[in-house]
Amino acid sequence: MLPLTPLEPAQRLNRDCACATLQPERLRVALESASVSSAGVGESGASGQLGVMGWLAETRPHLFAATPVFLSASVAVRINQAVAAIEQAAALPGWTAQALARAADSARIDHGPAGVFMGYDFHLADDGPRLIEINTNAGGALLNVVLARAHDPCCGEWPVLVAAPKSDSPWAQAPEQDFLAMFRAEWAAQRGNAPLQRIAIVDDAPETQYLAPEFTLFRELFRQAGYDSHVVDAAVLRHHDGRLWCGDDAIDLVYNRLTDFALDEARHAALRTACDAGDVVVTPHPRVHALFADKRNLATLSDDAQLAAWGLDAAAREVIAAVVPATQEVTPENADALWAERRQLFFKPFAGYAGKAAYRGEKITKKVWEDIRSGGFVAQALVPPAQRRVGSSGALKYDIRAYAYRGRVLLFAARLYEGQTTNFRTEGGGFAPVIVLPDGVRPA
């Protein structure tokens, strides 16, 4: 059971409310209307004998949670402030010079786009949100929009929040329209007023990816907006005659879902050379990963003196100091001290994602430690995740993801799980919608 301590209303509801508000039939209709097939991202074909929900239950049984997560308005505001402050820091010339000096050559090219779907992941401590990591190709945004609409209001009172608060945001429409506006802004940043005609959603063997259903959602969203759109395996792309090609089709914009962040693998050579030359608009791209998602940037955010020296204002530094857990690079000089303090630390590789090769200090073996101390890792102060009640007596951990663009949060989502990191393998876990409670609310 979760501890019975004085809590603000959102925390209390996460502890006590056992409502399961997902309506599976509504989710099924939404997914089928977007042509999600049992082949995952097939360009054609029916949904198969299983049907959409049967296919998801068989292949991705823990993608969607039935339980929403509550967030207080003040925490939502703090997360918005943190995202804005971090992107303000990353725009500083000193930050850019340091980040690019250790990056691949592909990251040093700037064609203008900022990178769609920045993902800022937070754990919630008793005194507010703590940034765990930053991702530059954060998946799940469109899936979470569909999921949120398939949930009923919890306890008949608070509606599911489909999009983040937008009182100060230029994105004033439905989330899908916000997302389309984001891609159009990326196109305009590199191509100006030139017409955008064809968009490719690119990954390795996309039909095998866990979030493959989302590729189809985006394909259909782009098609409904008037763009020719296809889901494409990166290996089939070709670069010649000043264009990126998929078969006989020239591609204008690539929505990049690859985890080869520098585009340095041989099978991505065509995409890399086209991106470098500016012959296609790629978003997100290697530069934005170097500026944000390299875990060494978390150590930079922990260095208030350096941020001040680079010219970051005091207000932004105060926000960053409050939300970013102390982080440092593991070096031969500090390795022994970090080993001694390991139970209070979490270790992450510089270019890690999805919890891969990430270790909670108290569970590290001597063998693993030898790999960590040899380099390529940061040590971050441990911030245990908060918990959400699921069912009559159980509880799962959760984190909050803020999907953002150019320093503004577009959407909140949560992920419920058990274990060391988010894994989409937990009964009752998966993506969960977020309900933002107004400040001062007093739930029964």
N, C-alpha and C positions, 0 to 999 in steps of 0.2 A: 504494500500500500504506500501511497505517497504521503509525505509528512504533513501533519495537520498544524500548519503555522499560519500566522496572519498573512493573507495574500491579497493583492489587488484583484478586481473582479475577473479579468481574463484568466489569470493564473488559477483562481478558484474554480472557474468553469472547466478549465482543462483538467483539473484534479477530480471534479465531482460529476460533471455532466457525462452521461453514458449514451447520449443520443446517437443513433446511426441513421443519418439522414439521406444517404445515397438512394436514389430511385433507379434501380438497374434498367428498367424498361425505358426510362427517359434517356439514360446513357446510351442504350442500344440504338434507339432511334437517331440520336445525334451522330453517333459514329457511322451508322449505315448511310445516313444522308450525305456523309462526307466520303462515301465509297471506300471505306476501310475494308479490305478483303482479307480472306483467310490466308492469302499469299503474302500479306504484310504490306508491300508497296507495289503490288502488281499494277501495270499500266492498264490492264483490262481484266475482265473475268468477274464472275459472281462471287458472293461471299462464301461459297462452299457449303458443304453439308452441315458443318458445325454451326454456321451463323457467326456473326461478329462476336457476341458475348461468349459463345461456346469456344470460339477460337482463342479469345483472350484468356478465358478460364483455363484452357489447356496449355497455352504457351506463355502467358504472362499473368499468372493468377494473383500476383501481388503488386500489380501496377497501380491500382486505385484503392484508396482506403474509403471505408463507409462512414468515417467519423471526421467532422471538421475540426479545425484548430482555432482557438480564440487568440486574438492579439489586441492589446489595448491601443487606443488611438495615439497615446503618448509614445509608445514603443514604435508604432508605425512612423510617426513624425521623426523620431530619433534615427531610424533606419534611413529615411529619406535624407536627413541631414548628413549622415555618414557617407552615403553614396556620393552626394554632391561634394563633400569635403575631399574625399579620396580622388575623385576625378579632377578636382581643382589642383591637388598636389601633383597628380600624374602629368598635368599640362605644363609644369614648371620646366624651364630649360635644363636645370641641374638634374632633375629626376630623369628626364628624357635621355640626357647624355649618359648617365650612369646605367640605366636599364639597357640602352642599345649597345653600350660598350661590351656587354657580356652576351649579346644576342646573336643569332644567326644573321648572315648577310641579308636574307630575305626580309628581316624585320626593319632594316634601315631605309627601306623604300616607303615613301609616304605619297599615296595618290589621293588622299583626302577623306575616304570613309572612316568612320569612327568605330565600326563594329557593332552588328546587331546583337541583341539578347546578351548583354553582360549579365552575369549571374553573381550576386553577392549573397553568400550563405552565412547565416547567423545562428548561434546558440543563444538562448535567453537565460541570463543569470538573474539573480534576485534583484540586482540594481540596474538591469537593462540589457540590451542586446550586445553580443560580442561577435565580431567578424571572425569566421573560421577560415574562409578562403574566398578567392575571386576566380570566376570562370569566364572564359571568353566565347564559348560556344554552348552556353547553358541550354540544355534540352528541356522540353516539357511545357513550355509556355502555352502553346495552343491546346495541348492535351488538358491542361489545367483550366482553360476557359470552358471547354466542353464539360469537364468534370464538375466545375462549380455550378453550371446551369442544371446539372442533373441532381443536385442536392436540394432538399427542401429547407426552408428557414428552420433554424434550430429552436426548439421549444415554441415555435409559432411566433417568435418575436423578432429575432435578428436575422436579416437576410444574409445569404452568402455574399461576400464581397468578390465580385468578378474582376474588378480592376482596382488598382491602388487609388488612394485619394488624389484628386486632380485639381484642387483649388488653385494651385500655382503652376499647373502644367499646360503646355500648348496642345497636349493630346487630349481632346475633349470629347471623343466619340467612343463607340464600342471598341473593345479590345482588338477585334480583328481589323478594324479601320486604323487603330493606332499602329498595329503591326505593319500594315501595308504602307502607312505614312512613313514608318521607319525605313523600310526598304527603298521607298522612293527618295527619301532624304539621302540614303547611302549612294544611290545612283546619281542624284544631282550633285553630290559632293565631288564626284569624279567626272561626270559626263555633262553637267549643266542641263540644258534644255533638250538634249538629244532624246529621241523616243526610246523608251525601254520596251522591248518586245518579247524576249525569251529569257526565262529564269530556269536554272538547273539547281536542284537540291542534291548535293553531292556528298557521298560517303563511300567507304569501302564496303563492298557487298551489302548494299543498303537493306536488302530484304532480310538479312540476318541480324540486323541491329535491334537491340531491345526496344528502342523507341521508334522502330520502323512505322508504327501506325501514325505517328506525328508527321512523317514525311508525306504521307498521303493527304493528311489534313492540309498541309501547306500547299501541296500541289493543287488541290481543289480550290483553296483560297485564292491562289494566284490566278488560276484559270477563270474563276468567277469575276476577278477584277480585270480580265481582259488580256492577261499575259499567257503566252504559250509556255507551259511549264511541264517539266519531267523530273523524275527521280533517277539519278544517274550514278553508276559506279565510276569512281574517279579513274580507274584503270583504263576505261574506254575512251577517255578524252584525248584529243589531239590538238596540237598548236601549230598552225601554219597560216601563211598569207595574212598575218596580222590579226588573226582571230582565234578564239578557242572553239573547237568543234566537237560535237557529239554526232558521229555519222555525218550526214549531209547538213546538219543544223548548226548554225553559228550561235553561240551562246553569248548573251549580253551580260548577265549577272549570275554569279554563283553564290547560293546560300551554302556556306561551307560548314559541314558537320564532321569533318575529319578530326581525329585526335593526333595527327601528325602536324603539330602546331607550326613548325617551321617550314613545312612542305619540302622536306629534304629527302624523303624516301623515293627510290627510283620509280615506283609505280605512279608517283604524283608529279613526275617531271613536266608533263604537258601543262598541268595546272600551275605549277611553280613558274615556268618560263612565261606563260601568258600573264600571270599575276605580276611578275617583276616588270614586264614590259608595259603594263597598263593596257593590255589588249582585251582584258575582261575585268569587270568589277567583281572583286572577291570580298565577301563579308561573312563572318569575321576573318581577319587576315593575320599573318605572322607578326606584324608590328604591334597590333593591339594586345596580342598574347604576351609579348615581351614587356610591354608597358604596364600590364596589370596582373596577368595570371602566373607569371614566374613567381614561385613562393618566396624568393629573395626580396620581392617587393613588400612582403609583410614585415620583414626586418627593417626595411627602409621606413615604413610607416611607424615603426616603433622607435625611431631615432628622432625625437623631437628637436634636438639641437641642429641636426642636419636639415630638417624641414624648415626650420627658422632661418638658417643660413641661406637656403635657396629662395627664401622670400614668401613662404606660406604664411598667411595672416594668423593672428592669435586665435581668432574664433574657430577657424577650420582646424587648427592644431589641437584645440581643446576638445572638439568633437572626436577627432581621430584618437587622441589619447584615451578617451573614455570608452571607445568601442573596439579598439584593436588590442588583443592580448599581446603581451610582450613576446617578441619573436627575435631569434638570432640565428645566424648561419652556424652550422656545426663546423668547427675547424680543429686542427691538431692542437691548437693552443687552449681551446675551451672544452675539449672532448671529455677530459677526466671530470671536470666540474659538472658538466651536463649529465654524465653517467650517474654521478652521486645524487643529482636532483631529478632523475628520470621519472620518478613516480608523479611528479607535478608537471610533466611535460608531454607533448605530443610531437612526434617526428614525422616530417613530410618531405618527399623529394621535390626538388626545384620545379620540375615540369609534371608533377603528378596530377591525376584527375580521378574522380569517382572513387576516392579512397584507396587507389592502388599503391602498394608499397608504403602505406602510412601506418604508423605504429604508435599505440599508446605506451608510454614509457614503462609503466609497471609490468607490461607483458613482453618486453623485449628480452630475447635470449642473448647470450654472449656472442653467438655466431652472427645474429642479425646486427648486433651492436658493432661488430667489426666492419660490416658493410657501411653502416651509417657514419662511423667516425672517419672512414676513408674519404668522405666528401659527398657533395650532392644533396644534402639535406638541410632543412631548417628545424629548429626546436621552438615550439610555440607553447606558451603557458596553457596548461590544461583548463578548459572550460567545459565541465560536464553538461550534456544536453538536458534540457527540461523534459518533463514527461507529460503524456496525455493519457487520460483514462480511456480504455477501450473495453467494452463489454462490462459485465457486472463486477469484476474484481481485478482485471489485469490493467497494465499500463505499458505504453511504448514510449521510447525516446522520440523526439522530433527536432527538426531544424526548420528554419524559415529561410526561404529563398526569395530575394527581391530581383525580379527581372528588370533591367534598366537600359536606358539608351541616352547617351550624352548627359549623364549625371542625373537623370530623372527616373524614378521608379514607375514602371508601367503596370506591374502586376506582382502580387504576393502569392506565394504558394507554400505549403508545408510538405514535409516528407516524414512519415512515421516508420519506425524501424526498431529492431533490437540488434545488439551486437556492437562492434567497435565503430563502424561507419554505416552510412546509408547504403542499403544493399538491395532493396526491392525483392527480398526473399522472406519477408516476415508475414506470417498469418495475421491478417487485420491491418497490415501496413501498406505503404505505397504513397503516391501523391495524395494530398488532402487539401481541400479548399480552406481558405482563411476567412474568418469572420472578425472584422475589426469592430471592437466595442467603443462607443463614444465615451469620452472621459466623464466620470461621475455616475455612470450607470450602476444600478444596484440590483443584480439578478437575484431572483428568489433562490 
